[in-house]
Amino acid sequence: MAHLPEPEDSTGHPSRRRFGRLAALGLATATGSFALSSPAAAVGAEAAQDHYDRARGLAGSDPVLLAVVRALTPGIDFPRPPAPEPLKLFDNLAFLSTGWVSAMAVLTDDGIVLIDALTSPAEAEGVLVPGLRALGADPKTIKYVVVTHGHDDHFGGAQYLADRYGARVLMAPADWDLIARTRPDHAPTRDLEIADGQRLTLGGTTVRLHHTPGHTSGTVSPVIPVRAGRERHTAMLWGGMNPPTSLTELRTYLASIHSFRDRIRRAGVDVELSNHPNDHGLQRAEQLRNRPDGVNPFVLGRPRTQRFMAVMDLMLRGRIADAEAAETPGGTLRRAEPA
């Protein structure tokens, strides 16, 4: 098994914060609402709802930030939109999607770094390969496949690309272990391991790979230099949006938000990307397709990118408050009848 070099200046996560207030679910649902079985849980529900309300307030009318609020709201059903045509979001970044899950291809002078590989060999062959060709990129030059986390909608096509083009597959060690346990019949052959803060350089382009555990134990979030004509920008892609359910994992997720927010601030990140349609990304892709000479809607700017992470922070605090209440004796949840 091959290993990449150790990162040059990896930083660890900050200490995890402890949350002492009781909370319980306080959101209305399509089928009714949740009633609270103790006064302490009721007080906690107000605190949890306050986090959600503050996130919505911070999002304002921004469609990107509102999409993140929706994506992190408990019980949300993620959309399954139709597949868009492939598109270059930037001169050196291609967007390849089935609609509900997407991959990004970083195009360099010496080949392609693919971020995720969709769900299956069939999608790699039928979506990724022709999509790259349609955009003038040669799939034979795929050198690396970076898997953001160990769910099969992200690694499914990786082995096909490794077998056909000799691409090297990268994943964090924890998620190599995850797929060996959970999807041994579908997992790619274990190859390169991603260290926290890893630099992956190809053709003069360096992608930085940061561990952001929470969605899975080995989730990785890339930071990618992109260009449009003479403009230079720095993009981030949060590796796994849907939060876990246990308190321990939720607190890990929140710690990852904190550490990554600091890292992208220092890197000057001003572009936001996602591998699922949870950030108004498909709509922004169509805006760009229809107005290629206009303002690129993926360029949020540095302050707005930081607000993106602040909205995530608040939504996760609400999710943690919900989970704490569910584990509190006397604060269990009972579903109320619809009004």
Helices and strands as residue ranges (DSSP letters): E 34-36, H 39-59, H 63-71, E 87-90, E 93-97, E 102-108, E 111-115, H 121-123, I 124-128, H 129-134, G 139-141, E 142-146, H 152-155, H 158-165, E 168-171, H 173-182, E 192-193, E 198-202, E 205-211, E 220-228, E 231-237, H 247-267, E 271-273, H 281-290, H 302-326, E 333-335
